[in-house]
């Protein structure tokens, strides 16, 4: 009986100035393919680790791999042993997963789709509450489903106060854009649903956040660490890179202007207190996208 074939090894680096070979192109495409598997860690795959080493040590191969990614409509965020070949899809890429597509799969109601987007926005802000957290490659953010819900409800209270101070309409139309239009929708929505045993319903705010974190886990951006507070999660290097990439977006800037983030003891790791009614506003608190 023939022995099973071993996985093909990455080709040795070509001499400087050598022409690109089909084997080089295959290796470059293979590295990009590894990058499209967000849960795959280089430490657990010898071929992946070897291709990453070649990308680091062989500039010609690195340019080839980056060109393959660009041709597929992918933006290379980082190539390293910690994150692998971390890529994100450009808007016109066949690999793009648009928030609208995700939300339509998660919910049919237009208000729910907006709230799914708000949940992702809040998760990013909670995961990296300070500029230095987002900049520190070694930082690991920690969030809980209930903590994200408490954070958004606190932001809703701030929006309500701001609207009242400015004498604005405090009951905007559901379809209106912006966070000002969202706070009433979120604040009115039940946190868990109306079941007798308080189970989390899909349309509740914690249900929506639960779907968002499940999507991020499947995408290799979060890792589940426990069941407390509706589910506890830690960030991955890929998620940090993604959040950096989305810095400066209009919605992030609008949320940032509210200046609300529940930091308990000032430490980098963020685990919101259980009592959401007692969350204090932190003066000059930094959400993740300060310059």
C-alpha positions in Angstrom: 0.0 0.0 0.0 1.5 3.3 -1.0 2.2 5.9 1.7 0.1 9.0 1.7 1.6 12.0 -0.1 2.9 14.8 2.0 1.7 18.3 1.5 3.7 20.1 -1.1 6.5 22.2 0.4 7.0 25.8 -0.4 9.6 26.4 -3.1 13.0 27.7 -2.1 13.7 31.4 -2.6 14.8 32.2 -6.1 18.1 33.9 -6.7 18.0 37.7 -7.0 16.9 38.7 -10.5 15.6 35.3 -11.4 12.4 35.2 -13.5 9.2 34.3 -11.8 8.3 30.6 -12.3 4.9 28.9 -12.2 5.9 27.4 -8.9 6.5 30.9 -7.5 3.1 32.0 -8.6 1.5 28.9 -7.1 3.3 29.6 -3.8 2.1 33.2 -3.8 -1.5 32.2 -4.5 -1.2 29.5 -1.8 -0.2 32.1 0.7 -3.1 34.3 -0.2 -5.4 31.3 0.1 -4.1 30.8 3.6 -4.9 34.4 4.3 -8.5 33.9 3.3 -8.9 31.3 6.1 -9.2 33.6 9.0 -9.3 31.0 11.7 -6.1 29.3 10.5 -3.1 30.1 12.7 0.5 30.0 11.2 1.7 28.3 14.3 -0.5 25.3 13.5 0.4 24.9 9.8 4.0 24.3 8.8 3.5 25.2 5.1 1.7 28.5 6.1 4.6 29.4 8.4 7.2 28.6 5.8 5.4 30.8 3.2 5.2 33.6 5.7 9.0 33.3 6.3 9.6 33.4 2.5 7.4 36.5 2.2 9.6 38.1 4.9 12.9 37.1 3.5 12.3 37.2 -0.3 11.2 40.7 -1.5 10.5 39.4 -5.0 8.2 36.8 -3.6 6.5 39.3 -1.3 5.8 41.6 -4.2 4.4 38.6 -6.2 2.1 37.6 -3.3 0.9 41.1 -2.7 0.2 41.4 -6.5 -1.9 38.2 -6.4 -3.9 39.6 -3.5 -4.4 43.0 -5.2 -5.6 41.2 -8.4 -8.3 39.5 -6.3 -9.4 42.8 -4.9 -7.8 42.2 -1.5 -5.9 44.7 0.6 -3.0 43.3 2.6 -3.1 44.7 6.1 -0.2 42.8 7.5 2.0 39.7 6.9 3.4 38.4 10.1 3.6 35.3 12.3 1.1 36.8 14.7 -1.6 37.6 12.2 -0.7 35.5 9.2 -1.4 37.1 5.9 -4.2 39.4 7.1 -6.3 40.7 4.2 -9.4 42.6 3.8 -11.6 42.9 0.8 -11.9 46.1 -1.2 -15.4 47.2 -2.0 -15.3 45.8 -5.5 -13.8 42.5 -4.5 -15.7 39.2 -5.0 -14.7 38.4 -1.4 -16.3 41.5 0.1 -18.9 40.8 2.8 -20.9 44.0 3.0 -22.6 44.9 6.2 -25.9 45.2 4.3 -25.6 41.7 3.0 -24.7 40.4 6.5 -27.6 42.3 8.0 -30.1 41.1 5.4 -29.2 37.5 6.3 -29.5 38.3 10.0 -32.8 40.2 9.8 -35.5 41.3 7.5 -36.6 44.5 9.3 -34.8 47.6 8.2 -34.5 48.8 11.8 -32.9 45.5 12.8 -30.4 45.8 10.0 -29.4 49.3 11.3 -29.1 47.9 14.8 -26.8 45.1 13.6 -24.5 47.7 12.2 -24.6 49.7 15.4 -23.7 46.5 17.3 -20.6 46.0 15.2 -19.6 49.6 15.7 -20.0 49.3 19.5 -18.1 46.0 19.7 -15.1 47.6 18.0 -15.3 50.6 20.3 -15.5 48.3 23.4 -12.7 46.0 22.2 -10.2 48.8 21.8 -11.3 51.6 24.2 -8.1 53.7 24.0 -5.9 54.8 21.1 -2.9 53.1 22.7 -4.8 49.8 22.8 -5.5 49.9 19.1 -1.8 50.8 18.4 -0.3 48.1 20.7 0.2 44.9 18.7 0.3 42.9 22.0 -3.0 44.2 23.3 -5.9 41.8 23.6 -9.3 43.4 24.0 -12.1 41.6 26.0 -15.8 42.2 25.6 -19.1 40.7 26.8 -22.5 40.7 25.1 -24.2 42.3 28.1 -21.4 44.9 28.4 -21.8 45.9 24.7 -25.5 46.3 25.3 -24.9 48.4 28.4 -22.5 50.6 26.4 -24.9 51.2 23.6 -27.7 52.0 26.0 -25.5 54.5 27.7 -24.7 56.1 24.4 -28.5 56.2 23.7 -29.0 58.1 26.9 -26.3 60.6 25.9 -27.9 61.1 22.5 -31.3 61.7 24.2 -29.8 64.3 26.5 -28.1 66.0 23.6 -31.3 66.1 21.5 -33.2 67.5 24.5 -30.6 70.2 25.1 -30.7 71.2 21.5 -34.5 71.2 21.4 -34.4 68.6 18.5 -37.1 66.1 17.7 -36.5 63.3 20.2 -38.5 60.7 18.2 -36.9 60.6 14.7 -38.2 58.5 11.9 -36.8 54.9 11.9 -35.4 55.3 8.4 -33.5 58.5 9.1 -29.7 58.1 8.9 -27.2 58.6 11.7 -26.9 57.7 15.4 -29.5 60.4 16.3 -32.1 58.3 14.5 -31.0 55.1 16.0 -31.1 55.8 19.7 -34.8 55.7 20.1 -35.0 52.4 18.1 -32.4 50.8 20.3 -33.6 52.2 23.6 -37.1 50.9 23.0 -36.0 47.4 22.1 -36.0 44.8 24.8 -32.6 43.7 26.0 -33.5 40.0 26.1 -37.0 39.5 24.9 -40.2 38.6 26.7 -39.9 34.8 27.3 -40.8 33.5 30.8 -37.2 32.3 31.3 -35.7 35.5 29.9 -34.1 33.6 27.0 -32.4 35.9 24.5 -34.6 36.4 21.5 -33.1 37.1 18.1 -34.7 40.5 17.8 -33.7 41.7 21.3 -30.6 43.9 21.5 -28.5 41.2 23.2 -29.7 38.8 20.5 -28.5 41.2 17.8 -25.2 41.6 19.6 -25.0 37.8 20.0 -25.3 37.4 16.2 -22.7 40.1 15.6 -20.1 38.4 17.8 -20.9 35.0 16.3 -20.2 36.4 12.9 -16.9 37.9 14.2 -16.0 34.5 15.7 -16.7 32.8 12.4 -14.6 35.4 10.7 -11.6 34.8 12.9 -11.9 38.2 14.6 -13.0 37.1 18.1 -12.5 34.0 20.2 -15.1 32.9 22.7 -13.7 32.5 26.2 -16.7 31.9 28.4 -20.5 32.2 29.1 -20.6 34.9 31.7 -22.5 38.2 31.0 -24.1 36.8 27.9 -20.9 35.5 26.5 -17.3 36.7 26.9 -14.8 37.1 24.0 -11.3 38.2 23.3 -9.9 39.9 20.2 -7.5 38.4 17.7 -4.7 40.2 15.8 -6.8 40.1 12.7 -9.6 42.0 14.4 -7.2 44.7 15.6 -6.0 45.1 12.1 -9.5 45.3 10.7 -10.5 47.9 13.3 -7.4 50.0 12.5 -8.4 49.8 8.8 -11.9 51.1 9.5 -10.7 54.0 11.7 -12.0 57.4 10.8 -15.4 56.2 9.4 -18.2 58.7 9.8 -20.2 56.4 12.1 -17.2 55.8 14.3 -16.5 59.5 14.4 -20.1 60.2 15.4 -20.0 57.6 18.2 -16.6 58.9 19.3 -18.0 62.4 19.8 -20.3 61.2 22.5 -17.3 60.5 24.8 -18.8 57.5 26.5 -16.9 54.4 27.3 -17.3 52.3 30.5 -13.8 51.8 31.7 -13.8 50.4 35.2 -10.4 50.7 36.8 -8.4 52.4 34.0 -6.6 49.2 33.0 -6.2 48.3 29.4 -8.3 45.1 29.5 -12.0 46.1 29.4 -14.7 44.2 31.2 -17.7 46.4 31.9 -19.3 46.2 35.4 -22.4 44.1 35.7 -24.6 46.9 36.8 -25.3 48.8 33.6 -27.3 51.5 35.4 -24.3 52.8 37.3 -21.9 53.2 34.4 -20.1 56.6 34.8 -19.1 58.7 31.9 -15.4 59.0 31.8 -14.1 62.5 31.1 -12.1 62.5 27.8 -12.4 58.8 27.5 -10.9 57.6 24.2 -12.9 55.4 21.9 -10.6 53.7 19.5 -10.3 56.1 16.6 -8.7 59.2 18.2 -5.9 60.6 16.1 
